[in-house]
């Protein structure tokens, strides 16, 4: 057994010495990025707001309105059906009413709000 040990060691060193026999030089930095300057000067990216709260309101006319309030406190998504298409409403500032073209409006963001939907007018709604 002792006779094989030197042979195994020599064979191992021979195999290891054959590794990375590359004649080409290794490029560490890589090619220059042609957009590096533009990316360095670019404005910071703002992520879209996430859902802060989603509420289901029962309105005075006994209809259901579904509203998702976003984390930026300036955006809300309104749906008149549970799985219906959402209408994006925006507020000029946090705390102001959320509005959208066509006559959509949500005043408030708590459990009691006033919601205006085209064709129905403003009505009190609560959770």
N, C-alpha and C positions, 0 to 999 in steps of 0.2 A: 504494500500500500504506500509505503514511503517513497518508493521509486516513481510512482505516478504523480506525486505532488509537484515536483519541478516541471514535469511535462505539461501539467494542467496550467501552472502559473505562466509558463512561456506561451502557451496557446492563448490564454486569456489576454496577455499583454499584446500579442500580435493582433488579435481581433480588435482590441481597443485602439491600437495605434492606427488602424485603417479607417477609423471614424473621422469625418469632417476633412477629407482630403480634397478640398475644393480649391481649384486654382484661381477662381475669380475672387476679388476682394469683397468683403461683406459691407454692404451699404447700411449704415446705422441710422442716419437721419432721414433717409428716403427722399423722394423728389419734393421740391418746394410746392406748397399748396397755392394755386393761382388765385384763390379767393380768400386767402388768409387776411389780407388787409380789409376787405369788405366785411368779413365776419367779425373782425376785431372792432370795427366801427358801427356795427349793426345795433339797433335799439334792442333792449332786453325783451325777451318773449314773455307775453302775458298769457297765462293759462286761462282757459274758459272757466267760468264759475261752476261750482258743483252744487248739487241740490242741498239746500239748508233744511227745508221742511216741505213736506207735501201734505196738503190738506184737502179734505172733501167737505164741501159746504152744501148745506140745505138752504135754499133760498125761499123767499116769501111766497113765490108761486109754486112751491113744492118741487122745484127742479133741483138737480144735483149739478154742481160745478166743481171741477177738480183743478187745483192750483198748486204748482210747484214753485216755491220761493227759492231763489238762488243765493249763494253765499256772498255775492257782491252787493246785496241789498238794493240793486238797481234793475234786476231782471226777474221776471216771473213768466211761467208757462201756464196758459189757461186752456183747459179742455172742457167741452160741454158733454162729452161722452167719456166713459172710463178709459177706453182704448182708442179714442178718437184722435184726430190730428190736433197737435198743440199750436196755439197762437202765442208768439213771443211778445211780451209786453215789456216796455222799458220805462224807467223813472228817470227824470232829469237828475235827481239827487236822492240819496237814501232818505226814506221817510216820506217822499212825495208819492202821489198816486202813480200806479203803473198804467201805461196807455199803449194802444196800438191803433194803426189805421183801421178804419171800418167802424169805429165806435166802441171798441173794447176798452174797459177801464176797471181797475181794482183799486179801491181806496182802503188802505190798511193792510196788515199782514198777520194779524192775530186770529183769535177765534171768532170775532165778529167783524165783518167787512161789508162794504157796499160794492156790489159788482154790477157793471153795465155791460150788457151783451146786445149786439145789434138786433133790433126787432122786439126787445123786451123792456128796454129802459133800465134805469137804476133801481136796484132792489137790495134790501138788507138780507144778508146771508150769515149763517153761523155754523160752527162745526157740530 
